[in-house]
């Protein structure tokens, strides 16, 4: 009689400025239980950590599984080696030893990573980047950034800031990469131009209807994002570039526009890319950070 392989299960949590997601998954990346809530920043960082713990307890209880470990994806700069949040835009969490806090709470090993590079590992291991040696993951969400998995290893850089390029300036002082094409940046540009509050979704809707200045704002956003994509291809030369994040997920036409601009910029190297750059949309959506953290936990144990 053929024996059935034992299912191994892990829990993961992804803490961002707008949402906290949690899930229980298998080592093969299959979901057993998952849920999400809005991040309540008004009560301070300690309560955000408490909410993350509570959400993990909920998905673990709902799954009925005995988990082997916990993966953590946290917004900001995280030292994966020590599990310390070095910097976060969530107040009162910088300096927190989030990995040890979760290990004490749940009694299993944990691993913590940041919200830029950790999702890249998730896409490489379980998502659109499966089967490629080197993958760059570009997130276009509330913010923007690049994560790189090089030959199967996550590239964090010497100071844990590789790919965290959102604050860098473009188009002159006061205009950062994030302000050019992130959801927050598009929203701010459209709101200022129209003299009222305009959501990211409305800005795209108005652009699709040919309404100015939204059409110009979206075109400029796509062009700037494409410049980052083309620059990443030249600098890292990955096998594939995966684009994800809430804006990319909700606006597939925006991703296609980025691809067209990026391929135009790479025209001098067309002989190397006769079929164009390999630009893929995320397959994991909002859960690539969780799966990336679990994948890194497995990699730390030599199991990925």
Helices and strands as residue ranges (DSSP letters): E 9-15, E 19-26, E 31-38, G 41-43, H 45-63, E 69-74, E 77-79, E 84-87, H 98-106, E 109-114, H 117-126, E 135-140, E 144-150, E 153-155, H 177-181, H 183-194, H 200-208, H 214-236, E 240-244, H 246-250, H 252-265, G 267-269, E 279-281, G 285-287, H 288-300
